[in-house]
């Protein structure tokens, strides 16, 4: 898996470490990966809603395709 290096605001870093200490995540890396997956899933849903509205499609029509 490719590696990415980034800077994280101190508040977010503390929140991640707290979730690791509570056992929500095994380590910092898994917490960040989970957050990225959730962010991209939200972005995809937002895009699909925009596309449906733009094309005048209903949810049923989208699911049929």
C-alpha positions in Angstrom: 0.0 0.0 0.0 1.4 3.5 -0.9 2.4 5.7 2.0 1.4 9.3 2.5 3.0 11.8 4.8 1.0 14.7 6.0 0.7 17.3 8.8 -2.3 17.0 11.1 -3.7 19.7 13.3 -2.9 19.1 17.0 -6.5 18.8 18.0 -7.3 16.1 15.4 -4.1 14.3 16.4 -5.2 14.3 20.1 -8.6 13.0 19.1 -7.1 10.2 17.0 -4.8 9.2 19.9 -7.7 9.2 22.3 -9.7 6.9 20.1 -6.7 4.6 19.8 -6.3 4.6 23.7 -10.0 3.8 24.0 -9.6 0.8 21.8 -11.8 2.1 18.9 -8.8 1.7 16.6 -5.8 -0.5 16.8 -3.4 2.3 15.9 -3.2 5.8 14.4 -2.8 4.5 10.9 -6.0 2.5 11.0 -7.9 5.5 12.4 -6.7 7.7 9.5 -7.5 5.1 6.9 -11.0 4.8 8.3 -11.5 8.5 8.2 -10.3 8.7 4.6 -12.6 5.9 3.5 -15.6 7.6 5.2 -14.7 11.0 3.6 -14.5 9.4 0.1 -17.8 7.5 0.6 -19.5 10.8 1.6 -18.0 12.5 -1.4 -19.3 9.7 -3.7 -22.8 10.0 -2.2 -22.8 13.7 -2.6 -21.7 13.4 -6.3 -24.4 10.8 -7.0 -27.1 13.1 -5.4 -25.9 16.0 -7.6 -25.9 13.8 -10.7 -29.4 12.5 -10.0 -30.7 16.0 -9.6 -28.8 17.3 -12.7 -30.1 14.4 -14.9 -33.6 14.4 -13.3 -33.3 10.8 -12.2 -35.1 9.2 -9.3 -33.5 6.8 -6.8 -35.4 3.9 -8.4 -34.1 4.7 -11.8 -30.5 4.9 -10.5 -30.9 1.5 -8.7 -32.3 -0.1 -11.9 -29.1 0.9 -13.8 
